[in-house]
Amino acid sequence: MRTPLPLLGIAAQLPFSTPPKFNPYNTLDALSPVDLAGLERPSAALPNIAGDLAFVTVSKYDFEKEKFNQTLVVFPVESTFTSAEVPLPKGGEAFWLTGTTLAHVVEGENDNLELYALEVRGSYNSATTSDGPLKISSEGTLIGTFPTKTASNFKYNPHSRHLVFADNVYEDFDLDGVKERDKEWSSRGTSAMVYDSTPVRFWDFWVGPKKGALFSVPLYMLPDHTWYMGREFFSPLKESSHHTPVELASDDFHVSATQIIYTAKDPALPDAWHTRQNIYIVDIRGATKSRQLTSGKQGSTHNPVFNHQGDKVAWIEIDEDGIEGSRAKIVIYDLKANVRYTLTQHWDRSVQSITFNKEGTFIYFTAGDHAKVKVFYLPVPPTPPYSTTDPVLDDLYTKPTELTSTGAVTGIHTMYTGRLLFSRSSLTSPNDAYLIQHLPRYLSDLTQPSEGVAKSLKGDLSKISGFTEAALRRKWLHPGEEFYFTGANDKKIHGWAFKPRGWKEGDKKKWPVVLMIHGGPQSAWLDDWSTRWNQNVFTGKGYFVICINPTGSTTFGQELTDAITEDWGGKPFVDLINGWTYALEKYPEIDADRAVGAGASWGGYAINWIQSNPEFGFNFKALVCHDGVFDTRYSGLSTDVPFLFNGEWGGRPWEEKNKKLSEKFSPSNFVHKWSTPELIIHSSKDYRLPETEGITAFHALQQLGVPSRLVVFPNENHWILNPGNSIAWHDEVFRWIDQFIGENSTNVEEI
């Protein structure tokens, strides 16, 4: 039986109540792996054109049917309407057509996709003199069909009267011929995949004959208020032979009234060895050839956007080809002046997403900062006289204003009259929608603010949804305590501490502890919600959790991020050792004799490197390694992204610097020192770090006679995504940890 979604029906009032503050003296239930897997998963909120309504899709796993159920939820941004929901039994993708019409793309009966219009209506309740409940039409009106069932990433600009989307096609870019070519491919009489060049596979799939491309089709409302969708699908990228979205991205193109801006791999460079992507602009129907806007000297590019006026575009650009950990900057291109300039050249943070305000006078963006993902803005400066990566700009244009200070923000959308809608998660909550009002709209608001405007340069923030509050209200969710200590080269290093369920101030009880080590390595433990490494699932089991952001971590400045390159086994471990020592001193309730280390990806490398260096002195009773690195030279040759290892290890695996660094820092060279019990988890569809990395480490442990266990997930990639597998993953991890440091383990001493 499907579990009903709490706080989503027409009885749900917005804004929702806020959850009670964390109180360690309350008797709260544990957040179990089953709770985590079965919790509602709201998408980022998407507002309509008017900015008075927004929608999310909420996914919830059905354990009996072993599938996700999706629900479309529409709620008011600013009104007294109550929210409405409609189930989406076939899933699909939704987007706004008008202020009250949603498009829903869903798989049809003829091996294709169908486009439906769903009407959203509200009513006025005269009895209460207020707005009544919203209603969504349960059965949509069919508008048209697509030739395949693989189209995605739909973007509709009502001024363009065209719908733009992505699909995978063969080298002829013929969308109508894809199904016939698919039949020919599947009946070719062999399963062989043949390659004359790289890449061979990416993430969790083998590279086949099809690649991503963009298409457009006329879509508009007729005078009788019915919708018209054309039958001819235009292929704007056909003449250029560009392919986008790039790999797994979904933010690789944007649409104005007449044009498409997109990013694509540089066609002159081999994909597997380079990350360079160029930004191009093309007519929405492909009537003109694509024009390149980037310099051709950069690395990857992401999130290209038009301003509302269509005369400027912006994108996120990484400086270095092949080095994905480099700083990500905002680049603006003035289409009228044909001038390109870098806006955040001297700001020491990496930008993640961008959008212009409706007036085109400000640019809003998200960026990681001190283990949070925050919202910032800058006014758009006057266009320089020539293209430059380092324009001379006043401080007004180079020092971002911070709008949020906690959590991890995603999906920012600007609306008229100085409003911003976004979604934000935290260590204690999945995504919810937030609204900021009364933001500055013009430069004069900053340079000559009135008394009213001066008070609202950071706007007024309010939470307008609470999708999982009821489910989490009685759960032990520690928000994490932040601490700093001195690491390698006297750098200030950040860490988190999470206290176990049942912990009380002044309690003399000693608690077992897990040190979690993040992947990347250019990543960080953030103030965000995770369905994979959720610290509060561990605290619910009675474990203290310590998370450290060592050298290589993001959000603390580019110098710290870059410092791990060619030093995987060096400075990060000075930080981890110092941070571990600091945590044990700061939190005397931790039982240092009952400690486990756990990590994934680079964190898995770190676990194997700790295994290789008992002199580090962590005194772990057991280790957990998920999708980790065992042999660095082998990883550099077997991974789907060899450029990553080439950049991190000073060259290709057979070159001298790489060989010397691997000899120094590869765990495979120090197996003779391994002695700590280790659980190894790996997945067969992990092409980032193939499963043989885990198998070889397990074989080594077995031959050494070290207690060890290997868990393999044949249908998972670098992450564990299936909820059933997630529960099994947690069961294996806790079984292993409990065996060595749990209440009934042989390592437990009387307290």
C-alpha positions in Angstrom: 0.0 0.0 0.0 1.3 3.4 -0.9 2.1 5.6 2.1 0.3 9.0 1.9 2.4 12.1 1.4 2.1 14.2 4.5 1.5 18.0 4.3 1.0 17.8 0.5 -2.8 17.8 0.0 -5.3 20.6 -0.2 -5.3 20.7 3.6 -1.7 21.8 3.6 -1.3 25.4 4.4 1.7 27.4 3.2 3.9 28.6 4.7 4.4 25.5 6.8 5.3 25.7 10.4 9.0 25.4 11.2 10.3 22.4 13.1 11.3 22.7 16.7 14.9 23.5 17.5 17.2 20.6 18.2 16.8 19.7 21.9 19.2 17.0 23.0 17.2 16.3 26.1 14.1 15.2 24.1 13.5 11.5 23.7 13.6 11.3 19.9 13.5 8.3 17.5 16.4 7.2 15.4 16.5 8.1 11.7 16.8 4.6 10.4 18.1 3.5 6.9 14.5 2.5 6.1 13.3 6.0 7.1 16.0 7.6 4.9 15.2 5.4 1.9 11.5 5.9 2.2 11.5 9.7 2.9 9.8 12.0 0.4 12.4 13.5 -2.0 11.2 16.9 -3.2 12.8 18.4 -6.4 13.8 22.0 -6.6 10.9 24.4 -6.9 10.1 26.0 -10.2 7.9 29.2 -10.3 5.5 30.2 -13.1 6.0 33.2 -15.3 4.0 35.5 -13.0 5.8 34.3 -9.9 2.7 33.6 -7.9 2.7 29.8 -8.1 5.5 27.2 -8.1 5.6 23.4 -8.3 7.8 20.5 -7.3 7.7 16.8 -8.0 8.0 14.7 -4.9 9.3 11.1 -5.3 8.6 8.5 -2.6 9.8 4.9 -2.8 7.1 2.1 -2.7 8.8 -0.8 -0.9 6.1 -3.3 -1.9 6.2 -2.5 -5.7 10.0 -1.6 -5.5 9.6 1.6 -7.5 9.4 5.4 -6.9 6.0 7.0 -7.1 5.9 10.6 -8.2 3.5 13.4 -7.2 3.2 16.8 -8.8 2.6 19.5 -6.1 1.6 23.1 -7.0 1.7 25.6 -4.2 1.4 29.4 -3.9 4.5 31.6 -3.7 2.6 34.5 -2.2 -1.1 34.0 -1.7 -3.6 32.4 0.7 -4.3 29.5 -1.7 -3.7 26.1 -0.4 -1.5 23.6 -2.3 -2.7 20.9 -4.6 -1.3 17.6 -5.8 -1.8 15.1 -8.5 -0.1 11.7 -8.8 2.1 11.0 -11.8 1.9 7.2 -12.2 4.1 7.2 -15.2 6.5 9.8 -13.9 7.6 12.1 -16.6 8.9 15.7 -16.8 6.9 18.9 -16.1 7.4 22.5 -16.9 5.3 25.7 -17.1 3.7 26.8 -20.4 1.7 29.8 -18.9 1.0 31.1 -15.5 -1.7 28.5 -15.0 -0.8 25.8 -17.4 1.7 23.1 -16.8 3.1 20.8 -19.5 3.6 17.2 -18.6 5.7 14.9 -20.9 5.1 11.2 -20.3 5.8 8.0 -22.1 3.0 7.0 -24.5 1.7 3.7 -25.8 3.6 3.8 -29.1 7.1 3.8 -27.8 7.2 7.6 -27.9 6.6 10.6 -25.6 3.3 12.5 -25.4 2.9 16.2 -24.3 -0.1 17.1 -22.2 -1.4 20.4 -20.8 -2.5 20.4 -17.1 -4.6 23.3 -15.9 -4.1 24.8 -12.5 -7.1 26.7 -11.1 -7.9 28.5 -7.9 -11.2 29.8 -6.5 -12.3 32.5 -4.1 -14.1 31.4 -1.0 -16.8 34.0 -0.2 -17.6 32.4 3.1 -14.1 33.0 4.4 -13.3 36.0 2.1 -10.1 34.3 1.1 -8.6 32.2 -1.7 -9.6 28.6 -1.7 -7.7 25.5 -2.6 -5.8 25.1 -5.9 -6.9 22.4 -8.2 -4.9 20.6 -10.9 -6.7 18.8 -13.8 -6.2 15.1 -13.2 -6.4 14.3 -16.9 -4.4 16.5 -19.1 -5.2 17.6 -22.7 -3.0 16.0 -25.3 -1.0 18.6 -27.3 1.3 16.5 -29.4 3.9 13.7 -29.6 7.6 13.2 -29.9 9.3 10.7 -32.3 11.2 8.9 -29.4 10.8 8.1 -25.8 14.2 9.6 -24.8 13.6 13.3 -25.2 14.4 15.3 -22.0 15.4 18.7 -20.6 12.5 20.6 -22.0 12.8 24.4 -22.0 10.0 26.7 -23.1 10.1 30.4 -23.6 6.6 31.7 -24.4 8.1 34.6 -26.5 9.9 32.1 -28.7 6.8 30.1 -29.5 9.1 27.1 -29.7 9.8 24.3 -27.3 13.5 23.3 -27.1 14.6 19.9 -25.8 17.5 17.4 -25.9 17.5 13.9 -27.3 20.1 11.2 -28.3 20.5 10.8 -32.0 22.8 9.1 -34.5 25.4 10.9 -36.6 22.8 12.1 -39.1 20.9 14.1 -36.4 17.7 12.7 -37.8 15.2 12.6 -34.9 12.4 11.0 -36.9 14.8 8.2 -38.0 16.0 7.2 -34.5 13.5 4.4 -33.8 14.3 2.7 -37.1 18.1 3.0 -36.5 17.6 1.7 -33.0 16.0 -1.5 -34.5 18.9 -1.9 -36.8 21.4 -1.5 -34.0 19.6 -4.0 -31.7 19.3 -6.6 -34.5 22.9 -6.3 -35.7 23.5 -9.9 -34.7 26.1 -9.3 -32.0 26.5 -7.5 -28.7 30.1 -6.4 -29.5 31.0 -2.7 -28.9 33.8 -1.6 -31.2 36.0 1.5 -30.6 38.6 3.2 -32.6 39.0 6.1 -30.2 38.1 7.1 -26.6 35.9 7.5 -24.7 34.8 3.9 -24.3 32.4 4.3 -21.4 31.3 7.1 -19.0 30.0 6.9 -15.4 27.7 3.9 -15.7 27.1 3.3 -19.4 29.1 2.1 -22.4 29.4 4.8 -25.1 27.2 3.9 -28.0 26.6 5.3 -31.5 24.1 8.0 -30.3 25.0 11.4 -28.8 23.0 14.3 -27.3 21.6 17.0 -29.6 19.1 19.9 -29.3 15.8 20.1 -31.2 13.0 22.7 -31.4 9.4 22.5 -32.4 6.7 25.2 -32.7 4.5 25.3 -29.6 1.9 28.1 -28.9 -1.7 28.8 -28.0 -4.2 29.5 -30.7 -6.9 32.2 -30.5 -9.4 29.6 -29.4 -7.1 28.8 -26.4 -6.1 25.4 -27.7 -2.5 24.5 -27.9 -0.7 23.9 -31.3 2.5 21.8 -31.6 4.2 21.6 -34.9 5.0 18.3 -36.7 8.5 19.4 -38.0 11.4 19.1 -35.5 14.2 21.5 -36.3 17.8 20.5 -35.6 19.8 23.7 -34.8 23.0 21.8 -34.1 23.1 19.6 -37.2 25.4 21.7 -39.4 27.9 22.2 -36.5 27.9 18.5 -35.4 28.0 19.7 -31.8 26.6 17.5 -29.1 24.9 18.7 -25.9 24.0 18.2 -23.1 27.5 17.0 -22.2 27.4 13.6 -20.6 25.0 13.8 -17.6 24.4 17.5 -17.4 21.0 19.2 -17.7 21.9 22.9 -17.4 23.9 23.0 -20.7 21.5 25.2 -22.7 19.1 28.1 -22.4 16.5 29.7 -24.7 15.7 33.3 -25.6 12.9 34.5 -27.9 15.0 33.7 -31.0 18.2 31.9 -30.0 19.7 29.0 -28.1 22.9 29.3 -26.1 24.6 26.0 -25.3 27.8 24.4 -24.3 29.5 21.5 -26.1 32.8 19.7 -26.1 35.4 21.3 -28.3 35.2 19.2 -31.5 38.9 19.6 -32.2 40.0 17.8 -29.0 39.6 14.1 -28.0 36.9 13.8 -25.3 38.7 11.5 -23.0 41.8 13.6 -22.5 40.2 17.1 -22.4 37.5 18.8 -20.5 37.3 21.9 -22.7 33.8 23.0 -23.6 32.9 26.0 -25.8 29.8 28.2 -25.5 27.9 28.6 -28.8 24.8 30.6 -29.9 22.5 29.6 -32.7 19.1 30.5 -34.1 16.3 28.5 -32.5 15.4 26.8 -35.8 18.9 26.4 -37.0 18.5 29.1 -39.7 22.1 30.4 -38.9 25.3 28.6 -38.1 26.4 28.2 -34.6 28.7 31.0 -33.4 31.4 30.4 -30.7 31.4 32.9 -27.8 34.3 31.5 -25.7 38.0 32.2 -26.3 38.8 28.5 -26.9 41.5 28.6 -24.2 39.3 27.7 -21.2 38.4 24.4 -19.6 34.8 23.3 -19.2 31.8 25.6 -19.2 28.4 25.2 -17.6 25.0 26.8 -17.0 24.8 29.3 -20.0 21.9 31.8 -19.5 20.3 34.7 -21.4 19.2 37.8 -19.6 15.5 38.5 -20.0 16.2 41.2 -22.6 18.2 38.8 -24.8 21.1 41.2 -25.3 23.5 39.6 -22.8 24.5 36.0 -21.9 26.5 34.6 -19.0 28.0 31.2 -18.2 30.3 29.5 -15.7 33.8 28.8 -16.9 36.8 26.9 -15.5 40.1 28.3 -16.5 42.1 25.1 -17.1 41.5 22.4 -19.6 41.7 19.0 -17.9 41.6 20.3 -14.4 38.1 20.1 -13.1 39.0 21.3 -9.6 40.0 24.8 -10.9 38.0 27.8 -9.8 34.7 28.2 -11.6 34.1 31.9 -12.6 31.2 33.9 -14.1 31.8 35.2 -17.7 29.4 37.7 -19.3 29.1 38.3 -23.0 27.5 41.4 -24.4 25.9 40.3 -27.6 25.5 43.8 -29.0 29.0 44.9 -28.3 30.5 41.4 -29.0 32.6 41.8 -25.8 33.3 39.0 -23.3 34.6 39.6 -19.8 35.1 37.6 -16.5 33.1 39.0 -13.6 34.5 37.1 -10.6 38.2 36.9 -11.6 39.4 37.9 -8.1 36.7 36.3 -6.0 38.1 33.2 -4.3 35.1 30.9 -4.6 33.7 28.7 -7.3 30.3 29.5 -8.7 27.8 26.7 -9.2 24.7 28.2 -10.9 23.7 31.6 -12.2 20.7 33.7 -13.4 19.9 37.3 -14.2 17.2 39.3 -12.5 14.2 40.2 -14.7 15.5 43.7 -15.3 18.9 42.4 -16.4 20.6 44.7 -13.9 21.9 42.0 -11.4 23.2 38.5 -11.6 22.4 36.0 -8.9 24.4 32.9 -8.3 25.2 30.1 -5.8 28.6 29.2 -4.6 30.2 27.1 -1.9 31.5 29.0 1.1 32.7 27.5 4.3 30.8 24.2 3.9 27.6 25.9 2.8 26.1 26.6 -0.6 25.0 30.2 -0.5 23.2 32.7 -2.7 25.0 35.8 -3.7 24.4 38.7 -6.1 26.4 41.3 -8.0 25.2 44.2 -10.2 26.0 43.8 -13.9 28.7 46.3 -14.7 29.0 48.5 -17.8 30.5 46.5 -20.6 34.3 47.0 -21.0 35.5 48.4 -24.3 37.2 45.1 -25.2 37.1 41.4 -24.2 39.2 40.6 -21.2 39.5 38.0 -18.4 40.5 40.7 -15.9 38.4 43.9 -16.4 39.0 47.0 -14.3 35.8 47.2 -12.2 34.8 49.1 -9.1 34.4 47.2 -5.8 30.6 47.5 -6.3 30.9 45.0 -9.1 33.4 42.6 -7.6 32.4 42.0 -4.0 29.3 39.8 -3.9 26.5 40.3 -1.4 25.6 37.2 0.5 21.9 36.5 0.8 21.9 33.1 2.7 24.3 31.7 5.3 23.2 28.2 6.0 22.3 25.0 4.2 22.9 24.1 0.5 20.9 26.1 -2.1 19.9 24.8 -5.5 17.5 25.9 -8.2 17.5 29.7 -8.0 14.9 31.6 -10.0 14.4 35.4 -10.1 11.0 36.9 -10.4 9.5 40.3 -11.0 9.5 43.1 -8.3 12.7 42.0 -6.7 12.0 38.4 -5.7 14.0 35.2 -5.7 12.7 31.7 -5.3 15.1 28.8 -4.4 15.3 25.5 -2.7 17.5 24.6 0.2 18.4 21.5 2.1 20.4 21.1 5.3 22.0 18.4 7.5 18.5 18.0 9.1 16.1 18.4 6.1 15.7 17.6 2.4 14.8 20.4 0.0 12.2 23.0 0.8 11.3 26.2 -1.0 12.3 29.7 0.2 11.4 33.1 -1.0 13.4 36.3 -0.7 11.5 39.6 -1.3 12.4 43.3 -1.6 15.7 42.8 -3.3 17.4 45.7 -5.1 16.4 46.0 -8.8 18.5 48.8 -10.1 22.0 50.1 -9.5 20.6 53.2 -7.8 19.3 51.0 -5.0 22.9 50.3 -4.1 24.5 53.6 -4.8 21.8 55.9 -3.5 19.5 53.8 -1.4 16.4 55.2 0.1 15.7 54.5 3.7 13.4 51.6 2.8 15.7 50.1 0.2 18.8 50.4 2.5 17.2 48.1 5.0 16.4 45.4 2.3 19.7 45.1 0.3 19.7 41.5 1.5 15.9 41.1 1.1 13.4 39.4 3.4 13.7 35.6 3.6 10.8 33.3 4.3 10.3 29.5 4.1 7.3 28.6 2.1 7.2 24.8 2.2 7.8 22.0 4.6 7.5 18.7 2.7 9.2 16.4 5.2 8.6 18.2 8.5 5.9 15.8 9.7 8.0 12.7 9.0 11.1 14.1 10.6 9.6 16.0 13.6 10.3 13.2 16.1 13.6 12.1 14.7 17.0 12.7 16.3 18.6 15.0 13.8 21.8 16.6 15.1 22.5 19.8 13.1 26.3 19.4 13.5 28.8 21.5 15.4 31.5 23.2 13.4 35.1 23.4 14.6 38.4 24.6 13.2 41.9 23.5 13.9 45.4 24.0 12.5 46.3 21.6 9.7 49.3 21.2 7.3 51.3 24.4 6.6 49.4 26.1 9.5 46.2 26.3 7.4 42.9 26.7 9.2 40.9 23.5 8.6 37.2 22.9 9.1 35.4 20.0 10.7 31.9 18.8 11.8 30.9 16.9 14.9 27.6 15.1 15.2 26.4 13.8 18.6 24.7 10.5 19.0 21.1 9.9 19.8 20.7 9.8 23.6 23.6 12.2 24.2 23.2 14.7 27.0 25.3 17.6 28.1 27.5 16.6 31.0 26.8 12.9 30.6 29.9 10.8 31.4 29.0 8.0 29.1 31.6 7.2 26.5 30.4 6.9 22.9 31.9 5.0 19.9 32.9 7.1 17.0 33.0 7.0 13.2 35.4 9.3 11.2 33.9 9.9 7.8 36.2 11.0 4.9 34.7 12.6 1.8 35.3 11.8 -1.8 36.2 14.0 -4.7 38.9 14.7 -3.7 37.8 18.2 -4.6 34.6 18.1 -2.6 33.5 18.8 1.0 31.2 17.8 3.8 28.5 20.4 3.4 25.4 21.6 5.4 23.2 19.6 3.1 20.9 16.5 3.1 22.2 13.2 1.7 20.5 9.9 1.0 23.9 8.1 0.8 26.2 9.3 3.6 23.8 10.8 6.1 25.5 11.5 9.4 22.3 11.3 11.4 21.6 7.7 10.3 24.9 6.9 12.1 24.1 9.1 15.2 20.7 7.4 15.4 22.6 4.1 15.8 24.5 5.6 18.8 27.7 6.7 17.1 29.5 10.0 17.5 30.4 11.2 13.9 33.4 13.3 13.0 33.7 14.8 9.5 36.8 16.8 8.4 37.3 18.9 5.3 41.0 18.5 4.7 43.4 19.8 2.0 41.6 19.3 -1.3 38.2 20.3 0.0 36.2 22.9 -1.7 34.3 26.0 -0.4 37.4 27.3 1.6 39.3 28.9 -1.2 41.1 27.7 -4.2 44.5 27.4 -2.6 43.3 24.7 -0.2 41.5 22.9 -3.1 44.5 22.9 -5.4 47.0 21.8 -2.6 46.0 18.2 -2.9 47.2 17.9 -6.5 50.3 15.6 -6.7 50.0 15.1 -2.9 47.1 12.7 -2.3 48.8 10.9 0.5 50.5 14.0 2.1 49.0 17.2 3.4 45.4 15.8 3.6 46.5 13.2 6.1 48.3 15.8 8.3 44.9 17.5 8.4 43.0 14.3 9.2 45.5 13.4 12.0 45.4 16.9 13.5 41.7 17.1 13.2 41.2 13.7 14.8 43.4 14.6 17.7 41.6 17.9 18.1 38.2 16.2 18.1 39.2 13.7 20.7 40.4 16.5 23.0 37.4 18.7 22.3 34.8 15.9 22.9 36.0 13.8 25.9 32.7 11.8 25.6 34.2 10.1 22.5 35.7 6.6 23.3 38.9 6.7 21.3 39.3 2.9 21.8 36.1 2.3 19.9 36.7 4.1 16.6 36.1 3.2 12.9 37.2 5.1 9.7 34.9 5.1 6.7 35.1 6.8 3.3 34.1 6.6 -0.4 35.9 7.4 -3.7 38.9 9.5 -2.6 37.7 8.8 0.9 38.0 5.1 0.0 41.6 5.8 -1.1 42.1 7.5 2.2 40.9 4.4 4.0 43.3 2.2 2.1 46.1 4.8 2.7 45.4 4.8 6.5 45.5 1.0 6.3 48.9 1.4 4.6 50.2 3.7 7.4 49.5 2.4 10.9 52.0 4.9 12.2 49.3 7.6 11.6 48.0 6.5 15.0 44.2 6.6 14.4 43.9 3.3 16.3 40.8 2.3 14.3 39.3 -1.1 15.2 37.9 -1.4 11.7 37.6 0.3 8.3 34.9 0.8 5.7 36.0 1.4 2.1 33.4 2.2 -0.5 34.4 2.4 -4.2 38.0 3.3 -3.2 41.3 3.4 -5.0 43.7 0.6 -4.4 46.3 1.1 -7.2 46.7 4.6 -8.4 48.4 3.8 -11.7 45.8 1.2 -12.6 43.1 3.7 -11.7 44.6 6.2 -14.1 44.3 3.8 -16.9 41.0 2.1 -16.1 38.9 5.1 -15.2 36.4 6.7 -17.5 38.0 10.1 -16.9 41.8 9.6 -17.4 42.3 13.3 -17.5 41.4 13.5 -13.8 44.2 11.2 -12.8 46.6 12.7 -15.3 46.1 16.1 -13.7 46.1 14.8 -10.1 49.3 12.7 -10.5 51.5 14.8 -12.6 51.1 13.1 -16.0 50.1 9.9 -17.6 50.6 6.7 -15.6 53.8 5.6 -17.4 55.5 9.0 -17.2 58.2 9.6 -14.6 56.5 12.0 -12.2 53.4 9.9 -12.1 55.4 6.7 -11.5 57.3 8.3 -8.6 54.2 9.7 -7.0 52.4 6.4 -7.3 55.4 4.6 -5.8 55.2 7.0 -2.9 51.4 7.2 -2.4 49.7 4.1 -4.0 48.2 1.9 -1.3 49.0 -1.2 -3.4 52.7 -0.7 -2.6 52.2 -1.1 1.1 49.9 -4.1 1.5 52.5 -5.8 3.7 51.5 -3.2 6.4 47.8 -3.9 6.3 46.3 -5.4 9.4 43.1 -3.6 10.3 39.7 -5.4 9.6 38.2 -3.8 6.5 34.8 -3.9 4.8 35.1 -3.3 1.1 32.0 -2.2 -0.9 32.1 -1.8 -4.7 29.7 -1.6 -7.6 29.9 -3.3 -11.0 28.7 -0.3 -13.0 31.2 2.0 -11.3 33.3 3.1 -14.3 34.9 6.0 -12.4 36.8 3.5 -10.2 36.1 0.0 -11.6 35.1 -2.8 -9.3 38.5 -4.6 -9.7 39.9 -1.9 -7.3 37.7 -3.3 -4.6 38.3 -6.9 -5.5 42.1 -6.7 -5.6 42.1 -5.0 -2.2 39.9 -7.8 -0.8 42.1 -10.5 -2.3 45.1 -8.8 -0.6 43.4 -8.8 2.8 42.2 -12.3 2.4 45.7 -13.6 1.6 47.1 -11.7 4.6 44.5 -13.3 6.8 43.1 -9.9 7.9 39.3 -10.0 8.7 37.6 -8.7 5.7 34.3 -8.7 3.8 33.5 -7.8 0.2 30.0 -6.5 -0.8 29.4 -6.0 -4.5 26.3 -4.3 -6.1 26.1 -5.5 -9.7 23.5 -2.9 -10.8 24.9 0.2 -9.0 27.4 2.9 -10.2 29.7 5.1 -8.2 26.7 5.8 -5.9 24.2 3.5 -4.3 20.9 4.8 -5.7 18.3 2.0 -5.4 16.6 2.3 -2.0 16.6 -1.4 -1.4 20.3 -1.5 -2.1 20.7 1.5 0.2 19.1 -0.4 3.1 21.3 -3.4 2.4 24.4 -1.1 2.2 23.6 0.3 5.7 22.9 -3.1 7.0 26.3 -4.3 5.9 28.1 -1.2 7.2 26.4 -1.3 10.6 26.9 -5.0 11.0 30.6 -4.5 10.3 31.0 -1.5 12.6 28.9 -3.0 15.4 31.0 -6.2 15.3 34.1 -4.2 16.3 33.0 -1.2 18.3 29.3 -1.8 19.1 27.9 -2.3 22.6 28.4 -6.1 22.3 31.8 -6.0 20.5 34.9 -7.6 22.0 36.5 -4.1 22.1 33.9 -2.7 24.5 35.3 -2.0 28.0 33.1 -1.4 31.0 32.3 2.3 31.5 
